[in-house]
Amino acid sequence: MKNLFSFLPLLALLAACGPKPSTDFTVTVTNDLTFDREEMIEVPISEVTKKVQLIDEEQYIILDAEGNQVAYQITHDDNLLFPVTVKANDKAVYTVAVGEPIEVETLVYGRHYPERVDDIAWENDRTAYRAYGPALQAKGERAFGYDAWVKRVPGLVVEQRYANELNPDTQAEIARLRKERKHDEANELYHSVSYHVDHGNGLDCYKVGPTLGCGTAALLDGDAIVYPYCWKEYEILENGPLRFTVRLTYNPFVMGKDSVVETRTISLSKGSQLNKTVVSYQGLQKTTPVATGLVIHPENPTAYMLEGEKGYIAYADLTDNVNNDNGIIYVGAVMPEKVTEAKAAMFSDKEAKERGASGHVLAVSNYKPGTEYTYYWGSGWSKYGFDTMADWITYLDRYAQSVRNPLKVVY
């Protein structure tokens, strides 16, 4: 007996040092709305590790109720991000366990393009966007709002569009042809590489100019928009495979007597037409109206929808060349919190001429100092999933219902 008992502490020590058993971590997602939902959810890694402990090179896998693996991404703030599908008025169960993850195709990507006057451009499998940077501002070009690039393929296209458009050899050849007055040849070569031409995957045919473009937020001074200029600093926080996130910090500006610094954190997830954007105004001392705007162009001056009570606004843009068969770009914004006012704010004749636009569709809310203003903005295209304005309105209406009634996640 003496020998047996002297061996037991050694067994206990070996057990303590050996592999720890893993327990599956179950996530139940409930949809209380009357339509099916496909969305991204987040679960803190700290909660997962309480039950699913990884050893050495082990990794997580996520399984749906049928045992199929689901792609995931670990976010910059240590959450497990993954897509869920939940039927109307139903629940879905997902399980996190130890295993070998499936290979995930990256369909969400963005970067800084210093070769194109400091653009920040990003895309997912549905659409693409860009925000203008300090090199553009230094040139004196006034571009305040977000730009929308339409696409009609799920694969990544932005990198190649920039590469084709900005190829130095091609640009030099175009310049040579024009210098030699071979304008037809120069134009043909330009159109063969320009991202303003649809080469089968979409194009850039949205006109921003000195406006709020495709859903930029701005403070109001009375009825006047305090236009934000180009970003000063950027930090890419996440870059796929399921979500892109960038933080933009802007130059100080004066609001009343306050020196204010605006910060935006913009996220675009796989499968979504809309970007989530969180805005804060450091230095602002009093509650101030903030407006989310969509530019109205003279080619379609009344094609907007105001649904302030339901939490969204929309506009049908006929693109920068209505005779070029570029389709219609449907733009919109969704507000999860109460909207003070939704309206069409038209420019005077003088301002319309200066800005090349008729006005804005605005959703106005109140921003309180020390808080964050969260909203969603983006676009759809008549050549990629949205045949009519009614289709776009249905999408925005359901999106608004969803952000106002989040999926219930229990783990």
C-alpha angles and dihedrals in degrees: 000000000000091000093047095052092046087057096051097073088053091054090050091050092050091049092051092051096043131084115308118229116251123223123204115250113220124206120193117198121194126197114200095180128096097244135062116265133207110188145142119257131189130219121186112251087221089065093048094051091056088072107015109054117187121215124205109315097356119132138196126258126191121213130193123219091277093053096254118143118247123208117243143182130207107228129223089255095051103262129136106239119196140151122255133192117207126177121229113287090357145105135241127198125213128185129210113205142151115278149104110299121227118249110265124212110225109233097159119071143142143164147170113277107202088168087067100050095281100304117173103210129178140168146181132197091288110040147342139234143184140200121206123242144211096276089061091047090050089058089059095245111146109222112150105159140066119271124221123213114195121219134178103196127070095227125092113275110158097083092053093045091056092043092053096043096046101039103138094212092053092046090051091050092050090050091049093051092049092048088054089049092245090139098159092054091045092051092047092052092045093051091049092063106024120115086214086074124071107239092177102289102065134270149226106277102138118110117218108162118155093337139093089267117190102001112320118164121226137173119250125228099198102308093334121104114230096217115216113224127212123313119269101201134012139194123190106216101177133015112184164243088166105003140024119206129181131177116213123194120195135208117268116268133185120252109180102310095335128101103218132194117197123209125188128189110197124191130183120187130199112273096017127116091198135069120221109226129188115195130190132178112209113202097024108133105191139039108277134182115254121198128203108208141200116190118240115213124206093240090070107017100164102036096109135112124213115198103158095155091052091045107247146090129197144185136189110224118199091207129242093294114035092185095054099080091244093143123223126306111214112205129187149158132216125204119199093196129059115292115223093204140352115201149145109249109196124200125238114254090260095050092043089057093047094049099036090231141091099232142282140288102229135195108194125203134164120257117207118204114257094024135094129245111218124191142142129238138172149108149262131203132227088225095053115047105317111084095170143016087253089062090052093048091051089052093050093044092054091043090053092049090049097051090046091048106037121198111267109241119194125179 
